[in-house]
């Protein structure tokens, strides 16, 4: 029971003291979950479904924009290159996922 209490308190603490970053983490978790479902569909283990791809890319785009704006308004103590790299990677994933939707057209 102690580990659950630890994680619950950590979650509450993160939500209270840095709400924008908490929302970004939830968006990234949703992005990764839907992205894994999309990739499993691409490999043929499940039926391919483009809505998972669109939702995953939408969460990625939202998280990248949110991280970029938050860092411009209130810089974090993290090194700037780490934040820029994270935004570029998440944004690149969103662009790739949206451009890959062409496969489902027609």
VMD Tcl script that draws the C-alpha trace (Angstrom):
set ca {
  {0.00 0.00 0.00}
  {2.93 2.34 0.65}
  {4.05 2.50 -3.01}
  {0.52 3.48 -4.07}
  {0.44 6.23 -1.46}
  {3.81 7.49 -2.65}
  {2.66 7.68 -6.28}
  {-0.68 9.22 -5.34}
  {1.01 11.93 -3.24}
  {3.52 12.59 -6.03}
  {0.67 12.96 -8.49}
  {-1.20 15.37 -6.21}
  {1.98 17.36 -5.55}
  {2.76 17.65 -9.27}
  {-0.79 18.72 -10.06}
  {-0.86 21.38 -7.34}
  {2.50 23.02 -7.89}
  {2.88 22.89 -11.66}
  {-0.51 22.40 -13.37}
  {0.62 23.21 -16.95}
  {3.40 20.64 -16.83}
  {1.00 18.09 -15.34}
  {-1.41 18.63 -18.24}
  {1.48 18.27 -20.70}
  {2.47 14.98 -19.08}
  {-1.10 13.69 -19.34}
  {-1.19 14.73 -23.01}
  {2.14 12.96 -23.65}
  {0.88 9.83 -21.89}
  {-2.24 9.83 -24.09}
  {-0.07 10.43 -27.16}
  {2.17 7.47 -26.35}
  {-0.74 5.15 -25.55}
  {-2.59 5.98 -28.77}
  {0.67 5.90 -30.73}
  {1.44 2.39 -29.52}
  {-2.08 1.30 -30.51}
  {-1.56 2.83 -33.96}
  {1.82 1.10 -34.39}
  {0.39 -2.25 -33.30}
  {-2.31 -1.78 -35.94}
  {0.35 -1.01 -38.56}
  {2.20 -4.24 -37.70}
  {-0.95 -6.24 -38.35}
  {-1.61 -7.48 -34.83}
  {-4.83 -5.44 -34.63}
  {-6.94 -3.92 -37.38}
  {-5.40 -0.63 -38.55}
  {-7.38 2.38 -37.43}
  {-6.56 5.93 -38.47}
  {-8.51 7.66 -35.63}
  {-5.85 6.51 -33.15}
  {-3.23 8.08 -35.37}
  {-5.12 11.39 -35.58}
  {-5.72 11.53 -31.82}
  {-2.11 10.68 -31.06}
  {-0.82 13.36 -33.44}
  {-3.28 15.91 -32.01}
  {-2.09 15.25 -28.47}
  {1.53 15.52 -29.66}
  {0.90 18.83 -31.39}
  {-0.92 20.21 -28.35}
  {1.82 19.12 -25.97}
  {4.58 20.57 -28.18}
  {2.84 23.92 -28.49}
  {2.07 23.99 -24.77}
  {5.67 23.17 -23.83}
  {7.04 25.79 -26.20}
  {4.75 28.56 -24.97}
  {5.25 27.66 -21.30}
  {9.02 27.73 -21.69}
  {8.91 31.09 -23.45}
  {6.74 32.63 -20.73}
  {8.25 30.99 -17.64}
  {11.67 29.42 -18.28}
  {12.32 26.25 -16.31}
  {15.59 25.40 -14.56}
  {16.25 22.68 -17.16}
  {18.92 23.34 -19.77}
  {17.44 25.13 -22.78}
  {18.71 22.54 -25.27}
  {16.80 19.75 -23.49}
  {13.52 21.64 -23.73}
  {14.08 22.59 -27.37}
  {14.95 18.99 -28.22}
  {11.80 17.69 -26.50}
  {9.59 20.16 -28.35}
  {11.23 19.34 -31.70}
  {10.89 15.57 -31.19}
  {7.23 15.74 -30.19}
  {6.44 18.19 -33.00}
  {8.27 15.97 -35.51}
  {6.19 12.99 -34.42}
  {3.00 15.01 -34.95}
  {4.07 16.11 -38.43}
  {5.01 12.54 -39.38}
  {1.71 11.14 -38.10}
  {-0.35 13.77 -39.91}
  {1.53 13.33 -43.19}
  {1.17 9.54 -42.92}
  {-2.62 9.96 -43.08}
  {-2.28 10.15 -46.86}
  {-2.19 6.32 -46.86}
  {-5.83 6.23 -45.77}
  {-7.09 8.64 -48.44}
  {-8.72 7.14 -51.47}
}
mol new
graphics top color blue
foreach p $ca { graphics top sphere $p radius 0.5 }
foreach p [lrange $ca 0 end-1] q [lrange $ca 1 end] { graphics top cylinder $p $q radius 0.2 }
display resetview
